Every structure is written in structure tokens, then in C-alpha cells.
Amino acid sequence: MGWSLPYTLGVLARWKMAPAYCRAVLAQEHRVALDGSPAEAIDAKAKDLAAKRLARLAERDTANGAAKPAAPVPVKSKPAEMSPETAEQLRAQVRASLMRRRA
């Protein structure tokens, strides 16, 4: 892919610390190769690291939830002079927005 070693390690580290990956490590006994075949077994060290990561994420979410009281979200109304847009006009706006992001 032409990635530098530090960039590759950064991408892999971010993925391996993701909650989805940690849950998969805890749920499975073997890693899965890119072609879908079983690869090496998942060792106890990897399972322990995944469990600790999920526990830290749960603690962080609990702390963030307790620290922030739920505030009511103000509802913004549309100005009276705006007419409702059709579904096709909205689709065109979304497509244009996506095309600007790709450029």
C-alpha cells in the first residue's frame, strides 16, 4: 500500500484499541485471515488487553455520562419564507456536498 512504518503502526494501533475489535478478541478463539480462514489462536495476553481496554472505555463513558447533565436541545424553526424542498432537491444537495469533500 506504500504506507510508512510509523503510519501503519498508528493505523493498526487505533484499530486494535477499537471497541469492536476488543469485543471480537474476547468472543473468538482464533484470529481470522483476510480470506476468512482461521489463523493463529488468540492468546491470553491479547484477551486480557482487550478486557482492560473495554473496562477503561466503560469507565470513561460512565464518568462522562455522570458529569454532563442532559440539557434540553433547543428546536430551531425554519423561517416562514422558506418553502419545503422536494426529496430530489435534497438528494442533489447531498450529492454536491459529497463531491466537494472528495475533491
C-alpha positions in Angstrom: 0.0 0.0 0.0 3.0 2.3 0.2 2.4 3.3 3.8 5.4 4.2 6.0 6.0 2.0 9.0 5.0 4.7 11.7 1.8 5.4 9.8 1.0 1.7 9.5 1.6 1.1 13.2 -0.6 4.1 14.1 -3.5 2.7 12.0 -3.1 -0.8 13.4 -2.9 0.5 17.0 -6.0 2.6 16.6 -7.9 -0.4 15.1 -6.7 -2.8 17.8 -7.9 -0.5 20.5 -11.4 0.0 19.0 -14.3 -1.5 21.0 -15.5 -3.7 18.1 -12.0 -5.3 17.8 -11.7 -5.8 21.5 -15.2 -7.5 21.7 -14.2 -9.8 18.8 -11.0 -10.8 20.5 -12.9 -11.7 23.7 -15.6 -13.6 21.8 -13.4 -15.7 19.4 -10.7 -18.3 20.0 -8.8 -17.8 16.7 -8.0 -14.8 14.6 -9.4 -14.7 11.0 -7.2 -14.2 7.9 -8.3 -11.8 5.2 -9.6 -14.7 3.1 -11.9 -15.8 6.0 -9.9 -18.8 7.1 -8.9 -19.4 10.7 -5.4 -18.0 11.6 -3.5 -18.2 14.8 -5.1 -18.7 18.2 -5.8 -15.6 20.4 -3.5 -15.8 23.4 -4.5 -14.9 27.0 -2.4 -11.7 26.9 -4.4 -10.3 23.9 -7.7 -11.2 25.7 -6.5 -9.5 28.9 -5.5 -6.4 27.0 -8.9 -6.3 25.2 -10.8 -6.7 28.5 -8.8 -3.9 30.2 -9.4 -1.6 27.2 -13.2 -2.3 27.3 -13.2 -1.7 31.0 -11.4 1.7 30.6 -13.9 2.7 27.9 -16.8 1.8 30.0 -15.4 3.8 33.0 -14.9 6.8 30.7 -18.4 6.6 29.3 -19.8 6.3 32.8 -17.8 9.3 34.0 -18.8 11.4 31.0 -22.4 10.5 31.5 -22.4 11.4 35.2 -20.5 14.7 34.7 -22.8 16.0 31.9 -26.4 16.5 32.9 -28.8 16.1 30.0 -29.7 19.5 28.7 -32.7 20.1 26.6 -32.0 20.6 22.9 -33.5 23.8 21.5 -35.5 23.3 18.4 -34.8 25.7 15.6 -37.7 26.5 13.4 -37.4 27.4 9.7 -38.1 31.0 8.7 -41.6 31.4 7.3 -40.4 32.5 3.9 -38.6 29.1 3.2 -40.6 26.7 1.1 -40.3 22.9 1.8 -37.8 21.3 -0.5 -38.5 18.2 -2.5 -36.7 14.9 -2.0 -34.9 15.3 -5.3 -33.6 18.8 -4.3 -32.3 17.4 -1.0 -30.6 14.5 -2.8 -28.9 16.9 -5.2 -27.6 19.0 -2.3 -26.2 15.9 -0.6 -24.5 14.7 -3.8 -22.9 18.1 -4.3 -21.7 18.1 -0.7 -20.1 14.7 -1.1 -18.5 15.6 -4.3 -16.9 18.7 -2.7 -15.5 16.5 0.1 -13.8 14.2 -2.4 -12.0 17.0 -4.2 
